[in-house]
Amino acid sequence: MDLLTPCVVLASYAEPLLDGRRCIVLGDSTSPLAEEIIARGARSVHVCDPDPARAGESAARNRSRQISIVPFDEADVSVRQGAFDVAIVENLAAAEDATALLGQVRRALSPRGTAFIACPNPDAKRPLVPDRNSSRTRSPLGYYELYDKVSAEFAEVRMLGQTPFVGYAIVDFAPAEELDVALDSSLLPTGAEEPEWFIAVAAREPIEIGAFTIVQLPASQVVTSGSDGTLAEDLRAARAAEARTLERLAFVEAENAKLSAERRRKAETKERVDEVQAELEARNRRIVDLEARVAKAEADLGEATASTETLRERAAAADRIEREYTAVQEERDRLEQSLAETKVEATSADKEADVGRLEELLRERAEHIRKLDAELREAERLGRELVKELATSEIGRSGPQADPRQPEAASAENARLRADLESAQWTIQELENRLDHALRRTAEDGRSDAPPAQAANGARIEAESPKPDGAR
C-alpha cells in the first residue's frame, strides 16, 4: 500500500459485508480504498469522484476490470437504483448538498444494502493520518448533526467513532495456547483518544457488525505521515495546492477546448467564404461569357435579318420579272393572232402596214426581252451569292431562323424564268421566220419592191434579237 488515507480502515471493518458484493464509493478516486475493497473480496467497485479532472486521470491509470471510475453525476447514480450492496461515503462534509447525496446513496442500495458514511470530527486537533482532501471540507458535521441527516434517509442507523490507536504490542513468540488479547489504556488520561471520524452505519433493516475492531496500520507510513506536525501541515498545504492546480488545469483545458473549437469554426467559416467567393467569381466569368455570346448572336441575327430582307427583295424582283415575262408571252400570243388575222383578211397594202407595225413591235419586244434577260442574269448571280453567304454565316442560337428553302426556291424560280425566256426567244424567232416567209409570198404575188425592205427589216430584227444559250 503506497498511499495511506484515514478511510482505508473502512475496507477492513466492512470486510464481512464485502465478500462477493457490489460496492459503490463516493469520494477521492486516487484513494487506495477501491483496491482494498477488491482485495477484501468484493465483486466490483464503482467509484464516483466529484472532481471530473481527477476522475479522468484516475480512470486513465486504472488497470483493474473490477473497478470503474467516473465523475460523480446524479443521473449516473439514479439509473443504478438498487444496484449496489455496500456504499461508502468517504467524507460527507465535502459534498455540496449532503442531504441530496444521502438520498442518492439510499436509492443506489439494494433493500438489504448497507451504507458507511464518514465525516470528520470538528473537535479533532491532530489526526493520526492526515486527510488529503481536508481543503475540500466545507463544514464538518458534529455527532448529532450527522445522525439526524442519516436517520432522515435510513430506518436503521448505528453511530461509530474512528479513534487513533497508537502503542506497542507485547507478544509471546511461542504461546502454549490461543492468544488472549489484553488492552491496556491506562496511559491515556481520559482512557481513549478523541475520535477523528464519525461513521454512521445505515441500512433499511437491522444489521450485525463488530462493536470494537482494531486495525493495525504500517508504522512506517503512520510515522512518516503523522509524527511531524509541521510536515503534516506542509503535506496538507501541498495537497491543497495540488487540488487547486488540478482545478485550474481543468479550467484551462476546458477554455483551451473552447478556443480550439472556435478556431476550427473560424477556419471552416473562412474556407466556406473562400469557396463561395470562388464560386461567385466563376459565375461572374460565366455571365460575361454569356453576355459576349448574346452580343455575337444578336450581331449574327442582324446579319441574317439583312440577308433575309435581301433575299425577299430578290424574290420580289423575280416575281416582277415573271409577271413581265407573262405579259410578253400574252403580247406574243396576241401578235401571233394578229399576224394570222392579217394573212387571212387584210389587203396587200394593209399587209405592208401590218408588217411594218409588226416589225416595230418585234423590235420593241426584242429590246425588252434583252433587258429582261439582263435582269434575270443579274438576279441569278445575286441569288447564288446570297445562297453562298447564308450557307457560310452562323446564325445566333437564340435568334429566329431564316427559312433555308427560300434561296433554293429563288434559284429554281430563276431557272424556270430563264427557260421561259429562251422559249420566248425561240417563239419570236419562229414569228420572224414566218413573217419573212409571208413577205416572200407577197413578193411573189407582184410586189417586187417590198420584199427587199421587208427582208432587210427581218434580217435586222433577227440580228438584234438575243439568241438563246447554245444557238448559233
Order of alpha helices (4+ residues) and beta strands (2+ residues): alpha-alpha-beta-alpha-beta-alpha-beta-alpha-beta-alpha-beta-alpha-beta-beta-alpha-alpha-alpha-alpha-alpha
